[in-house]
Amino acid sequence: MFLKTSNNWIICNNNKAPSMGKFLDNGKNSINPQQLQLDAILHYATSRVIPQQNINEIRVSFDVLKSRTPCNFLVFGLGHDSQMWASFNSRGNTLFLEEDPKWVETILKDAPFLHANTVKYRTMLSEAEKLVEHYHKEPDCSAKKSFLRGNHGCELALDMLPDEVYDKEWDLIMIDAPRGYFAEAPGRMSAIYSAAVMARNRKGKGVTHVFLHDVDRKVEKIYAQLFLCRKYLLKGVGRLWHFEIPPNSNVGDNFC
């Protein structure tokens, strides 16, 4: 069997398909990018489970990744599409943030090379309207301040993330989690707000690409318009919105 990867053809023995997740370079923690891509091909070629997004939605992020990789890619959510995202950015840094520790164990059992952290949210979907009021009243939520690490005053701020989230500047941010389809679920209010803060606090050159999925839902749409801003919306495909947010875009008391 022949597989095409970048500029090289690799001859694979049909009886020796690449094994899942066993390709650390020389026993170190770094991942062989080529093997990561091969593993993703094997996974999706032999799985009946498809990614959460459809092909047209995936293409939006894929086209940006092609031009930006290797890059820093932060993904809210861990799931059946995670190997795909990691392989698209195989030479970069892709970090997944997931709310459910058991789900993390399930996914990493088959793909232990994925870089994922568990996040504890302090919001519920049922609080979405109240949190908008809180944002307007709480000084620590304001666009002028807009900080995350240790921001206990703003209930929308993800204040207890791993240091690597705060210490890196993220070129792309995908918001496809946490769950937001029942009242007791965390909702995506904090993820949207925090992504907006990260993008606006960027010190490096270039914009931050933010992709928000499930914009057919009321909360996602309202919070996107409140924090990610219509003026930064570049494209909408299916249930996905793509924003390009420039750095230092805090000019006033509001985000938009």
C-alpha positions as CSV (number, residue, x, y, z in Angstrom):
1,M,0.0,0.0,0.0
2,F,1.2,3.5,-0.8
3,L,0.5,6.6,1.3
4,K,1.3,10.2,0.1
5,T,2.6,12.4,2.9
6,S,4.0,15.9,1.9
7,N,6.5,15.3,-0.9
8,N,7.3,11.7,-0.2
9,W,5.7,8.3,-1.0
10,I,5.9,5.8,1.8
11,I,5.5,2.0,1.1
12,C,3.6,0.4,3.9
13,N,3.3,-3.4,4.5
14,N,-0.4,-4.2,4.5
15,N,0.1,-6.5,7.4
16,K,1.8,-3.9,9.5
17,A,-0.5,-0.9,9.7
18,P,0.7,2.0,11.9
19,S,-0.3,1.4,15.5
20,M,-2.3,4.0,17.4
21,G,-0.3,6.5,19.4
22,K,3.1,4.7,19.4
23,F,5.4,7.1,17.7
24,L,7.2,9.2,20.2
25,D,10.6,10.3,18.8
26,N,13.4,8.3,20.5
27,G,11.4,7.9,23.7
28,K,11.1,11.6,24.1
29,N,7.9,13.6,24.5
30,S,8.0,15.1,21.0
31,I,5.7,13.6,18.4
32,N,6.7,12.6,14.9
33,P,4.5,14.9,12.7
34,Q,4.5,12.5,9.8
35,Q,3.4,9.6,12.0
36,L,0.7,11.7,13.6
37,Q,-0.8,12.4,10.1
38,L,-0.6,8.7,9.2
39,D,-2.3,7.7,12.5
40,A,-5.1,10.2,11.7
41,I,-5.5,8.7,8.2
42,L,-5.7,5.2,9.7
43,H,-8.2,6.3,12.3
44,Y,-10.6,8.0,10.0
45,A,-10.3,5.3,7.3
46,T,-11.3,2.6,9.7
47,S,-13.8,4.4,11.9
48,R,-17.6,4.7,11.4
49,V,-17.6,7.7,13.7
50,I,-17.4,11.0,11.9
51,P,-16.3,14.5,13.2
52,Q,-18.9,16.8,14.7
53,Q,-18.6,19.4,12.0
54,N,-19.5,18.8,8.4
55,I,-17.0,19.0,5.5
56,N,-17.8,22.6,4.6
57,E,-17.4,23.8,8.1
58,I,-14.2,21.9,8.6
59,R,-12.8,23.4,5.3
60,V,-13.0,26.9,6.8
61,S,-10.6,26.1,9.6
62,F,-8.5,23.8,7.4
63,D,-7.8,26.6,4.9
64,V,-6.6,28.9,7.7
65,L,-4.4,26.1,9.2
66,K,-2.8,25.4,5.9
67,S,-1.5,29.0,5.8
68,R,-0.6,29.3,9.5
69,T,0.8,25.9,10.5
70,P,3.0,25.4,12.5
71,C,1.0,27.5,14.9
72,N,-0.5,27.6,18.4
73,F,-4.0,26.1,18.1
74,L,-6.3,26.1,21.2
75,V,-9.4,23.9,20.9
76,F,-12.3,24.0,23.4
77,G,-13.5,20.4,23.2
78,L,-12.1,17.0,22.8
79,G,-13.8,14.5,20.6
80,H,-14.0,12.5,17.4
81,D,-12.4,15.3,15.4
82,S,-9.4,15.8,17.7
83,Q,-7.0,13.6,15.8
84,M,-7.9,15.5,12.6
85,W,-7.2,18.9,14.1
86,A,-3.9,17.8,15.6
87,S,-2.8,16.2,12.3
88,F,-3.6,19.5,10.4
89,N,-1.2,21.2,12.8
90,S,1.2,18.3,13.2
91,R,4.3,20.5,13.6
92,G,2.7,23.1,15.8
93,N,1.2,23.1,19.3
94,T,-2.5,22.0,19.6
95,L,-4.1,21.9,23.0
96,F,-7.6,20.6,23.8
97,L,-9.6,21.8,26.8
98,E,-12.3,19.4,27.9
99,E,-14.8,19.6,30.8
100,D,-15.4,15.8,31.4
101,P,-12.5,13.9,32.9
102,K,-14.0,10.5,31.9
103,W,-14.4,11.6,28.3
104,V,-10.7,12.7,28.3
105,E,-9.8,9.2,29.4
106,T,-11.9,7.6,26.7
107,I,-10.4,9.7,23.9
108,L,-6.8,9.5,25.1
109,K,-7.1,5.7,25.4
110,D,-7.1,5.5,21.6
111,A,-5.1,8.6,21.0
112,P,-2.6,9.1,23.9
113,F,-0.5,11.5,21.9
114,L,-3.2,14.2,22.0
115,H,-2.4,17.1,24.3
116,A,-5.5,17.7,26.5
117,N,-6.4,19.3,29.8
118,T,-9.5,19.1,31.9
119,V,-11.3,22.4,32.6
120,K,-13.8,23.1,35.4
121,Y,-16.3,25.7,34.4
122,R,-18.1,27.8,36.9
123,T,-21.2,28.7,34.8
124,M,-24.4,27.0,33.7
125,L,-26.3,27.6,30.5
126,S,-29.4,28.6,32.6
127,E,-27.3,31.6,33.8
128,A,-26.5,33.0,30.4
129,E,-28.9,36.0,30.6
130,K,-27.8,36.8,34.2
131,L,-24.1,36.7,33.2
132,V,-24.7,39.3,30.5
133,E,-25.9,41.6,33.3
134,H,-23.0,40.6,35.4
135,Y,-20.6,41.5,32.6
136,H,-22.0,45.0,32.3
137,K,-21.8,45.6,36.1
138,E,-18.5,44.0,37.0
139,P,-15.4,46.1,36.5
140,D,-13.1,43.1,36.2
141,C,-15.1,42.0,33.1
142,S,-14.7,45.2,31.2
143,A,-12.9,45.4,27.9
144,K,-10.4,47.9,29.3
145,K,-9.2,45.3,31.9
146,S,-9.8,42.1,30.1
147,F,-7.6,39.6,31.9
148,L,-8.1,35.9,32.8
149,R,-5.5,34.5,35.1
150,G,-6.7,35.0,38.7
151,N,-9.7,37.0,37.6
152,H,-12.1,35.7,40.2
153,G,-14.3,38.8,40.1
154,C,-15.5,38.2,36.5
155,E,-17.6,35.1,36.5
156,L,-17.2,34.8,32.7
157,A,-13.4,34.7,32.9
158,L,-11.8,31.2,32.9
159,D,-9.5,32.1,35.8
160,M,-8.1,28.7,36.7
161,L,-6.7,27.3,33.4
162,P,-3.3,25.6,33.2
163,D,-0.4,28.1,33.0
164,E,0.4,27.1,29.4
165,V,-2.9,28.5,28.2
166,Y,-2.1,31.9,29.6
167,D,1.6,31.8,28.7
168,K,1.1,31.2,25.0
169,E,-0.4,33.4,22.4
170,W,-2.9,31.4,20.4
171,D,-3.0,31.9,16.6
172,L,-6.2,29.9,16.2
173,I,-9.0,29.2,18.8
174,M,-11.8,26.8,18.1
175,I,-14.9,26.9,20.3
176,D,-16.8,23.6,20.0
177,A,-17.4,23.0,23.7
178,P,-18.3,22.8,26.5
179,R,-21.8,21.3,26.3
180,G,-24.5,23.9,25.8
181,Y,-27.7,22.1,25.0
182,F,-29.4,21.7,28.5
183,A,-29.9,24.1,31.4
184,E,-27.4,22.5,33.8
185,A,-24.6,22.3,31.1
186,P,-21.7,24.8,31.4
187,G,-22.7,26.6,28.2
188,R,-20.1,28.3,26.0
189,M,-20.4,31.8,27.6
190,S,-17.0,31.6,29.4
191,A,-15.3,30.0,26.4
192,I,-16.4,32.8,24.1
193,Y,-15.6,35.6,26.5
194,S,-12.2,34.1,27.3
195,A,-11.3,33.6,23.7
196,A,-12.1,37.2,23.0
197,V,-9.8,38.3,25.9
198,M,-7.0,36.1,24.6
199,A,-7.3,37.5,21.1
200,R,-7.4,41.2,22.2
201,N,-4.4,40.7,24.5
202,R,-2.2,39.3,21.7
203,K,1.2,40.9,21.6
204,G,2.5,39.3,18.5
205,K,1.8,40.2,14.9
206,G,-1.3,39.2,13.0
207,V,-4.9,38.5,13.9
208,T,-6.3,35.7,16.1
209,H,-8.6,33.4,14.2
210,V,-11.6,32.4,16.3
211,F,-14.0,29.7,15.1
212,L,-17.3,29.3,16.9
213,H,-19.5,26.3,16.2
214,D,-23.2,25.8,16.8
215,V,-24.1,29.5,16.1
216,D,-27.6,28.3,15.3
217,R,-28.2,28.3,19.1
218,K,-29.3,31.4,20.8
219,V,-26.6,31.7,23.5
220,E,-23.7,31.2,21.0
221,K,-25.1,33.8,18.7
222,I,-25.7,36.4,21.4
223,Y,-22.4,36.0,23.1
224,A,-20.5,36.0,19.8
225,Q,-22.1,39.3,18.9
226,L,-21.3,40.7,22.3
227,F,-17.7,39.6,22.6
228,L,-16.3,38.5,19.2
229,C,-18.1,41.2,17.3
230,R,-19.9,41.4,14.0
231,K,-17.3,43.7,12.6
232,Y,-14.6,41.0,13.0
233,L,-16.8,38.2,11.4
234,L,-15.1,37.1,8.2
235,K,-17.2,34.1,7.2
236,G,-20.1,32.0,8.1
237,V,-20.6,28.5,6.8
238,G,-23.3,26.2,8.1
239,R,-23.3,26.4,11.9
240,L,-19.7,27.9,12.0
241,W,-18.6,31.5,12.3
242,H,-15.0,32.6,11.6
243,F,-13.7,35.7,13.2
244,E,-10.4,37.6,12.7
245,I,-9.7,39.6,15.8
246,P,-6.9,42.1,15.7
247,P,-4.6,42.6,18.7
248,N,-5.0,45.7,20.9
249,S,-8.6,46.0,19.8
250,N,-9.9,47.2,23.2
251,V,-10.9,50.7,22.5
252,G,-13.5,51.7,25.1
253,D,-15.6,50.1,27.8
254,N,-17.2,47.4,25.5
255,F,-15.7,44.6,23.4
256,C,-17.6,45.6,20.2
